[in-house]
């Protein structure tokens, strides 16, 4: 082999090694990117589920919901019954 052929062979093997190193680095970066992407998607899902749950809970138990109205009516009714019982005890 001539010096030129030896130099070309050395450069070719060096280029192949650098190509493999670059492919490994790109593969590792892609894996990190995919892990981060999955984490963000998961956090987005859970944040959306939490927001939907909070909205549903507010609508179900909020100030103007049916259960809140029934609770106020129940409290008012219980006070009214207590007053009636007191009245009947006093004037019986």
C-alpha positions as CSV (number, residue, x, y, z in Angstrom):
1,X,0.0,0.0,0.0
2,X,1.2,3.5,-0.8
3,X,1.2,6.3,1.7
4,X,-1.8,7.9,0.0
5,X,-3.9,4.7,0.3
6,X,-2.9,4.3,3.9
7,X,-3.9,7.8,4.6
8,X,-7.2,7.3,2.9
9,X,-7.9,4.1,4.8
10,X,-7.0,5.9,8.1
11,X,-9.3,8.8,7.2
12,X,-12.1,6.4,6.2
13,X,-11.8,4.4,9.5
14,X,-11.7,7.7,11.5
15,X,-14.8,9.0,9.6
16,X,-16.6,5.7,10.3
17,X,-15.8,6.0,14.0
18,X,-17.0,9.7,14.1
19,X,-20.2,8.7,12.2
20,X,-20.9,6.0,14.8
21,X,-20.2,8.4,17.7
22,X,-22.5,11.0,16.1
23,X,-25.2,8.4,15.6
24,X,-24.9,7.3,19.3
25,X,-25.1,11.0,20.4
26,X,-28.2,11.7,18.3
27,X,-29.8,8.5,19.5
28,X,-29.2,9.5,23.2
29,X,-30.5,13.0,22.5
30,X,-33.6,11.5,20.9
31,X,-34.2,9.2,23.9
32,X,-33.9,12.2,26.3
33,X,-36.3,14.2,24.1
34,X,-38.8,11.4,24.0
35,X,-38.7,10.9,27.8
36,X,-39.2,14.6,28.3
37,X,-42.1,14.7,25.8
38,X,-43.8,11.7,27.5
39,X,-43.4,13.5,30.9
40,X,-44.9,16.7,29.6
41,X,-47.8,14.8,28.0
42,X,-48.4,12.9,31.2
43,X,-48.4,16.2,33.2
44,X,-50.7,17.8,30.7
45,X,-53.1,14.9,31.0
46,X,-53.1,15.0,34.8
47,X,-53.5,18.8,34.9
48,X,-56.5,18.5,32.5
49,X,-58.0,15.8,34.6
50,X,-57.5,17.9,37.8
51,X,-59.1,20.9,36.1
52,X,-62.1,18.9,34.9
53,X,-62.5,17.4,38.4
54,X,-62.3,20.8,40.1
55,X,-64.9,22.2,37.6
56,X,-67.2,19.3,38.1
57,X,-66.9,19.5,41.9
58,X,-67.6,23.2,41.8
59,X,-70.7,22.7,39.7
60,X,-71.8,19.9,41.9
61,X,-71.0,21.5,45.3
62,X,-70.7,25.2,44.4
63,X,-72.7,28.1,45.9
64,X,-75.6,27.8,43.4
65,X,-75.6,24.0,42.9
66,X,-78.6,21.8,43.7
67,X,-76.8,20.3,46.7
68,X,-76.0,23.7,48.1
69,X,-79.6,24.8,47.7
70,X,-80.9,21.7,49.4
71,X,-78.4,22.2,52.2
72,X,-79.6,25.8,52.7
73,X,-83.3,24.6,52.6
74,X,-82.4,21.8,55.0
75,X,-80.8,24.2,57.4
76,X,-83.8,26.6,57.2
77,X,-86.2,23.7,57.6
78,X,-84.4,22.4,60.6
79,X,-84.4,25.9,62.3
80,X,-88.1,26.2,61.5
81,X,-88.9,22.8,63.0
82,X,-86.9,23.8,66.1
83,X,-88.8,27.0,66.5
84,X,-92.1,25.3,66.1
85,X,-91.2,22.7,68.7
86,X,-90.1,25.5,71.1
87,X,-93.4,27.3,70.4
88,X,-95.5,24.3,71.2
89,X,-93.5,23.5,74.3
90,X,-93.9,27.0,75.6
91,X,-97.7,27.3,74.9
92,X,-98.8,23.7,75.6
